[in-house]
Every structure is written in C-alpha cells, then in structure tokens.
Amino acid sequence: MTKRIHFILFILFFAPVFSMFGQQSLTNLKKKRETLEKQINYTNLLISKISKNKKNTLYSLTLLNNKIKRRQELTSTLKQEINLLSDSTLTLNVQVKNLNSRLKILKKEYGEIAFYVYKNNNPYTRLVFLFSSKDINQAYQRLRYLSEISSYIRKESNRILKIESLINNKKSRIKSQIIRKKRLLDQEISQISLLELEQKKKNLVKQKLQKKERSLQSKLRKQKRESDRLNKQIQKTIALAIAKAKREKARAKAREKERIKAKTGKKLPYTPKITRLSKAFTSNKGKLPWPVKKGIVSQTFGVHQHPVLKHVKIRNNGINITTNPGAMVYTVFSGKVVSVVPITTTNIAVIVQHGDYFTVYSHLRKSFVKPGQSVNTGMPIGIVHTTLQGDTMLHFELWKNKQTLNPMYWLISK
C-alpha cells in the first residue's frame, strides 16, 4: 500500500515532465514509423519491377532481407509507441484523479462561503455589520472584507470552471489515445503476420539459390575482381591527387611568400584552396545530400556475411544504394572530378575530390562529366546501370586521403 502511494505521488510530481517528454517521444516515434513504412513501400515497388523469372536471384534476396529488417524495425517502433501511449494514458488518468480531488475540495469550500454570503446577502444585514463597528478604521476593514469575499467567490468560480475544462480535455485525450493504441495494436499484429510470410519467402528464395552455389561463387569472384580494380583505381587517383596538391601548395606558398616579402617584408599565414574546401566538407558531416533522389541502403559499410554462401565474408568500402532503373546520380558536395574510369563495359566509376576528401560513384552506365571538371553540390554526373537481373544499384564510397570512411555518418539521415 505504501509503495502504491509513493508511486502515485511520484507520478503526480513528475507528470508534467513525463507528459512533455512523452509527447515529444511519441512524435519522434511516429515520424520514424512513417519513414519505415515509406521505405517498405519503396522496397515493394522495387521487388514488383523484377520480372517473375528473375525473382529467385541474389538481388531479390537482398531486397527481401532489407524489407524484413525494416519490418522488424517497424514492429519494434510500434511496440515502443504502444508502451509510451500506455504510460501517457496512465499519467493522464492519475492527473484526472488528482484534478477531481482538487475540484471536490474547491466545490466544498465554495459551497460553504456561498452559503454564508447567501445568508447575509441583504442590505440591512450589511449595514448592521458595518455600523456596529467600533470606529471608522474597523468599518473600513469590514467593508474591505465584504469586497474580498465577493472577489474570492468570483475567482473560485473561475478556478472551478477551468479545472472542469482541464478534466474534460484530459478525458478527451485519454479516449483519443485508447483509440490510437488499439489501431497500433492491430497494425502490430498485421506487421508480425507479414513478417512471418516474408521470412518464409526469404527462406524459399535462399534454398533455391543454395542449389546454384557454383554460379554464386563465380559471380562473387567476378564482383571481387571488379572491387579490386575499383580500389586500385581509387588509390591510384588519390595518390596522384595528393601528390599534385602538394606540388601546387608548395608552388603557391612560395609565390605568396615572395609576393608578401616584396610588399611588406613580412611573412603571412597561407591558407590554400584545398584546405578551405576540406574544412567546408568536414563542417557538413551528417548534412550531405544523398547521391540519388530515391533509394534504400541494400548493403552498409564494413564486413558482412554472404546472404547465401556459408563461411564467406564480403567487405564493402562504402554503401550500396538500390534505386529505380534510370536513376540519376548527383554530387554530394562541390569539388573537382579527378577520374572517370570504366571498371567494366557496364560499370563506370566517377571520383570527385573535395580537398582532402574524395567521393566515389560506381556502377554507372553513363557519365556526364570529365576529369578536371568542377562540380557543384547536387549536380547530375551520371545514370545508374541496371543489370539483366533488374538490379539497379549505386556503389558510393567516401575517402579521406587514403582512409575509407562510413558514408552513413556523413549523409543526412532520412
């Protein structure tokens, strides 16, 4: 019993804080849920574009894995939203109970005073009360007392009306939250059913792909060769760009030093363009636009288990973004194109320098830019290649000099 009283007191004391925090959390969860729903719908659209005879490919399995992951996140988000709504409803119920108690006390006090005023509410009684005063000062005090009683009654009446309005408002919110909670619970049950169906579908596709292990091994070796070729090209391009930047920096610094000495006889600090561009790029961490207008991250940065082949790890130096066939690719920041190289006949890679940083856009079927060309943020530089299996995937990498970086930390969160 004591624990229950302490709990209620705790809720009453922190209720306004919980209410504000809970409402903000519910808003954030709702936004997250809506984003996940959009991603799932977009993945469904991509899957629907795969022809029926290509449904059992590694690409379709990748899309299914992505959809299942988003669906699991959505189910988890729904649970969090339901729990927060339950907590919020409990808090509101406690607040209503507390307000009802306050209202009861106020009405009782108001009734007693109103009854007293009613009994003495005639001119004769008031005059007797005033003229029976010992002196003028006491008469004045009694006059003020009568005025304050009237004022107090009006204020208490307004307070009672405000509390009644507040109670009705909170009851309305409770009702609304109960309806919303029921809707979310129904949605959660629906999502769990869909998740089970998608897991079965994924297992079926995986089983069929396991029978094609030799073909998958061959495809993996081909991808490895392309990846190695791309890495060599990136490292070569970055090494040349760094060497060129050092030479230009040294020459420019020497010219600036001579010019300043000739003018003032003093040496001033030198800030080359490459340093300014690097600082500008660094300051935009977490704010860079995505290289495609629409898409889902089908593979993240780092080492991953192959979706079918056991004991096979895949390393990704960037991220893979699956998008619509014919999707345009855009630069994520201003800079200079330092390389446009065909990795294969159907895979063109564009490398853009942003000071000490480099962005790589690979798996393009067509490029609109050439080496040495300056580009601005959001400028179209090519079109993503679509394979015969219907896979439309941009490979995007981010480097700082010779070090790979996780692009997810740099791109703006969707």
C-alpha positions in Angstrom: 0.0 0.0 0.0 2.8 2.4 0.9 4.6 1.6 -2.4 1.5 2.4 -4.3 1.1 5.8 -2.5 4.7 6.6 -3.3 4.2 5.7 -6.9 1.1 7.9 -7.2 3.0 10.8 -5.6 5.9 10.3 -7.9 3.6 10.3 -11.0 1.8 13.4 -9.7 5.1 15.3 -9.1 6.7 14.4 -12.4 3.5 14.2 -14.5 4.1 17.5 -16.4 7.7 16.5 -17.3 6.6 13.0 -18.4 3.7 14.5 -20.4 6.0 16.9 -22.3 8.8 14.2 -22.8 6.3 11.5 -23.7 4.6 13.7 -26.3 7.9 14.5 -27.9 8.9 10.8 -27.9 5.6 9.8 -29.5 6.1 12.4 -32.2 9.6 11.1 -32.9 8.4 7.5 -33.0 5.5 8.4 -35.3 8.0 10.1 -37.7 10.2 7.0 -37.6 7.3 4.7 -38.2 6.2 6.8 -41.2 9.7 6.7 -42.6 10.0 2.9 -42.2 6.6 2.5 -43.9 7.8 4.6 -46.9 11.0 2.5 -47.1 9.0 -0.8 -47.1 6.6 0.5 -49.7 9.5 1.6 -51.9 11.2 -1.8 -51.5 7.9 -3.4 -52.5 7.9 -1.2 -55.6 11.5 -2.3 -56.5 10.6 -6.0 -56.0 7.5 -5.6 -58.2 9.7 -4.4 -61.0 11.7 -7.6 -61.1 10.3 -10.0 -63.7 8.8 -13.2 -62.5 11.6 -15.4 -63.9 14.2 -13.3 -62.0 12.5 -13.5 -58.6 15.0 -16.1 -57.2 18.1 -14.0 -57.7 20.6 -12.7 -55.2 19.2 -9.2 -55.9 15.7 -10.2 -54.9 17.1 -11.9 -51.7 18.9 -8.7 -50.9 15.7 -6.7 -51.3 13.8 -9.2 -49.2 16.4 -9.1 -46.4 16.2 -5.3 -46.4 12.4 -5.4 -46.3 12.5 -7.9 -43.4 15.0 -5.7 -41.5 12.8 -2.6 -42.0 9.7 -4.6 -41.0 11.4 -5.7 -37.8 12.3 -2.1 -37.0 8.7 -1.1 -37.7 7.4 -3.7 -35.3 9.8 -2.6 -32.6 8.8 1.0 -33.2 5.1 0.1 -32.9 5.8 -1.6 -29.6 7.6 1.4 -28.3 4.8 3.7 -29.4 2.2 1.4 -27.7 4.2 1.3 -24.5 4.6 5.1 -24.5 0.9 5.6 -25.1 0.1 3.2 -22.2 2.4 5.2 -19.9 0.9 8.5 -21.1 -2.6 7.2 -20.6 -1.7 6.1 -17.0 -0.2 9.5 -16.3 -3.4 11.3 -17.7 -5.6 9.0 -15.5 -3.6 9.9 -12.4 -3.8 13.6 -13.3 -7.6 13.4 -13.8 -7.9 11.7 -10.4 -5.9 14.4 -8.8 -7.8 17.2 -10.5 -11.1 15.6 -9.4 -9.9 15.6 -5.8 -8.9 19.3 -6.1 -12.3 20.0 -7.7 -14.1 18.3 -4.8 -12.3 20.4 -2.2 -12.8 23.6 -4.1 -16.5 23.0 -4.6 -16.9 22.2 -0.8 -15.1 25.4 0.1 -17.0 27.4 -2.5 -20.3 26.0 -1.2 -19.6 26.9 2.4 -18.6 30.5 1.5 -21.5 30.9 -0.9 -24.0 29.7 1.7 -22.6 32.2 4.2 -22.9 35.0 1.7 -26.4 33.9 0.8 -27.5 34.0 4.5 -26.1 37.5 4.9 -26.9 38.9 1.4 -29.3 41.6 2.2 -28.7 45.4 2.6 -30.0 45.6 6.2 -27.6 42.9 7.5 -24.6 44.5 5.7 -25.5 47.9 7.2 -25.8 46.4 10.7 -22.4 44.7 10.2 -20.8 48.0 9.1 -22.4 50.4 11.6 -21.7 48.0 14.5 -18.0 48.8 14.1 -16.2 50.4 17.0 -14.5 53.0 14.8 -14.1 54.2 11.2 -10.9 52.0 10.8 -12.8 48.9 11.7 -15.7 49.8 9.5 -13.3 50.3 6.6 -11.7 46.9 7.3 -15.2 45.2 7.4 -16.1 46.9 4.0 -12.8 45.5 2.5 -13.6 42.1 4.0 -17.1 42.0 2.2 -15.5 43.2 -1.1 -12.8 40.5 -0.8 -15.3 37.7 -0.1 -17.2 38.7 -3.3 -13.9 38.8 -5.3 -12.9 35.4 -3.8 -16.2 33.8 -4.8 -15.8 35.0 -8.4 -12.2 33.7 -8.6 -13.1 30.4 -7.1 -15.9 30.1 -9.6 -13.5 30.7 -12.5 -11.0 28.2 -11.0 -13.7 25.5 -10.8 -14.7 26.1 -14.4 -11.0 26.0 -15.5 -10.4 22.7 -13.7 -13.6 21.2 -15.1 -12.4 22.2 -18.6 -9.0 20.7 -17.9 -10.5 17.4 -16.7 -12.7 17.2 -19.9 -9.7 18.0 -22.1 -7.6 15.2 -20.4 -10.5 12.7 -20.6 -10.8 13.5 -24.3 -7.0 12.9 -24.8 -7.4 9.6 -22.9 -10.2 8.5 -25.2 -8.1 9.5 -28.3 -5.1 7.6 -27.0 -7.1 4.5 -26.4 -8.3 4.6 -30.0 -4.8 5.2 -31.3 -3.4 2.4 -29.1 -6.0 -0.1 -30.5 -5.1 1.0 -34.1 -1.4 0.5 -33.4 -2.0 -2.9 -31.8 -4.0 -4.0 -34.9 -1.1 -2.7 -37.1 1.5 -4.6 -35.0 -0.4 -7.9 -35.4 -0.6 -7.2 -39.1 3.1 -6.4 -39.3 4.0 -9.6 -37.4 1.9 -11.7 -39.9 3.6 -10.0 -42.9 7.0 -10.6 -41.3 6.3 -14.3 -40.9 5.2 -14.5 -44.6 8.3 -12.6 -45.7 10.6 -14.9 -43.6 9.1 -17.9 -45.4 9.5 -16.3 -48.8 13.1 -15.4 -47.9 13.9 -19.0 -46.8 12.4 -20.3 -50.1 14.5 -18.0 -52.2 17.6 -18.8 -50.2 17.0 -22.6 -50.6 16.7 -22.2 -54.4 19.8 -20.0 -54.5 21.8 -22.6 -52.4 21.3 -25.0 -55.3 23.2 -22.5 -57.5 26.3 -22.4 -55.3 28.7 -22.8 -58.2 27.1 -19.9 -60.1 27.1 -17.7 -57.0 30.8 -18.5 -56.4 31.6 -17.4 -60.0 29.6 -14.2 -59.6 31.3 -13.5 -56.3 34.8 -13.9 -57.9 33.7 -11.5 -60.7 32.5 -8.9 -58.1 35.8 -9.3 -56.2 37.8 -8.6 -59.4 35.6 -5.5 -60.1 36.0 -4.4 -56.5 39.8 -4.8 -56.6 40.0 -3.0 -59.9 37.9 -0.1 -58.4 40.1 0.0 -55.2 43.3 0.1 -57.3 41.9 2.9 -59.4 40.7 4.9 -56.3 44.1 4.5 -54.6 46.0 5.5 -57.7 43.7 8.5 -58.3 44.0 9.7 -54.7 47.8 9.2 -54.7 48.1 11.3 -57.8 45.7 14.0 -56.5 47.6 14.2 -53.2 51.0 14.5 -54.9 49.6 17.2 -57.3 48.0 19.1 -54.4 51.3 19.1 -52.5 53.2 20.4 -55.5 50.6 23.1 -56.2 50.6 24.0 -52.5 54.3 24.3 -52.3 54.5 26.4 -55.5 51.6 28.7 -54.4 53.0 29.1 -51.0 56.4 30.1 -52.4 54.8 32.6 -54.8 52.7 34.1 -52.0 55.7 34.3 -49.7 57.8 36.1 -52.3 54.9 38.5 -53.1 54.3 39.4 -49.4 58.0 39.8 -48.8 58.4 42.1 -51.7 55.4 44.2 -50.5 55.8 44.3 -46.7 58.9 42.3 -45.8 56.6 40.1 -43.5 55.5 36.5 -43.8 51.8 36.0 -43.5 49.9 32.6 -42.9 48.9 30.9 -46.1 45.5 29.0 -46.4 45.4 27.1 -49.7 42.1 26.4 -51.5 42.3 22.7 -50.8 42.4 23.3 -47.0 39.4 25.6 -47.2 37.4 23.0 -49.2 38.4 20.3 -46.7 37.2 22.4 -43.8 33.9 23.1 -45.6 33.4 19.4 -46.3 34.2 18.5 -42.6 31.7 21.0 -41.3 29.0 19.3 -43.4 29.3 15.9 -41.7 25.8 14.5 -41.3 24.4 17.1 -43.6 25.5 15.9 -47.1 22.6 15.2 -49.6 22.2 11.6 -50.9 23.7 10.8 -54.3 20.3 9.6 -55.6 16.8 11.1 -55.1 15.2 7.8 -54.0 16.7 4.6 -52.8 17.3 2.1 -50.0 20.7 1.1 -48.5 20.9 -2.5 -49.5 24.4 -3.1 -48.1 26.1 -1.0 -45.4 29.8 -0.2 -44.8 32.1 -2.9 -43.4 32.4 -6.7 -43.4 29.2 -8.8 -43.9 28.2 -12.4 -44.1 27.3 -13.5 -47.6 23.5 -13.9 -47.7 23.7 -17.5 -49.1 27.2 -18.8 -49.1 28.4 -20.1 -45.7 31.8 -19.0 -44.2 32.1 -16.3 -46.9 32.6 -12.7 -45.8 32.1 -9.7 -48.0 33.9 -6.4 -47.4 32.2 -3.1 -48.5 34.3 0.0 -48.5 31.2 2.1 -48.9 27.4 1.6 -49.2 25.2 0.1 -51.9 22.1 2.1 -52.7 19.3 0.2 -54.6 17.2 2.6 -56.7 14.9 2.9 -59.7 16.1 1.9 -63.2 17.4 5.0 -65.0 18.0 6.9 -61.7 20.3 10.0 -62.0 23.4 10.3 -59.7 24.2 13.6 -58.1 27.3 15.0 -56.4 27.1 15.3 -52.6 29.4 18.3 -52.4 31.3 20.8 -54.5 34.7 19.8 -55.9 36.6 18.7 -58.9 36.3 15.5 -61.0 39.7 13.7 -60.8 38.8 10.4 -62.5 36.2 8.9 -64.8 37.1 5.3 -65.4 35.3 2.2 -66.9 35.7 -0.6 -64.4 33.9 -2.9 -66.9 31.9 -2.3 -70.0 28.8 -1.6 -68.0 30.4 -0.1 -64.8 31.8 3.4 -64.9 33.2 5.0 -61.8 33.5 8.8 -61.2 35.8 10.1 -58.4 35.3 13.7 -57.2 37.9 15.5 -55.0 36.7 17.8 -52.2 40.1 19.0 -50.7 41.4 16.1 -48.6 38.2 14.1 -49.2 37.1 12.0 -52.2 33.7 10.7 -53.1 33.3 7.6 -55.4 30.2 6.9 -57.6 30.4 3.5 -59.1 28.1 1.2 -61.2 27.2 4.0 -63.7 26.2 3.1 -67.2 26.7 6.7 -68.3 28.8 9.7 -67.1 28.1 13.3 -67.8 31.4 14.7 -66.5 35.1 14.5 -67.4 38.4 14.7 -65.4 39.3 18.3 -64.4 35.7 19.5 -64.4 34.5 21.5 -61.4 31.2 20.4 -60.0 28.7 21.9 -57.5 26.6 20.2 -54.8 23.6 18.3 -56.4 25.0 18.4 -59.9 24.0 15.4 -62.1 27.1 13.3 -63.0 25.6 10.1 -64.5 23.0 7.4 -64.6 23.0 4.2 -62.6 23.4 0.9 -64.5 20.6 -1.7 -64.4 21.8 -5.3 -64.8 20.0 -8.0 -66.8 18.6 -9.3 -63.5 17.0 -5.9 -62.9 19.5 -4.8 -60.2 19.8 -1.0 -60.2 22.4 -0.3 -57.5 24.8 2.6 -57.0 28.0 1.9 -55.1 29.1 5.0 -53.1 32.3 5.5 -51.2 33.9 8.2 -49.1 37.6 8.6 -48.5 39.8 11.0 -46.5 43.1 10.8 -48.4 43.9 7.1 -48.2 41.4 6.1 -45.4 37.9 4.8 -46.1 35.0 6.4 -44.1 31.5 5.2 -43.4 29.2 7.4 -45.7 26.2 6.8 -43.3 27.9 9.2 -40.8 28.2 11.9 -43.4 24.9 11.7 -45.4 21.8 13.4 -44.0 19.6 11.0 -42.1 16.3 10.2 -43.9 
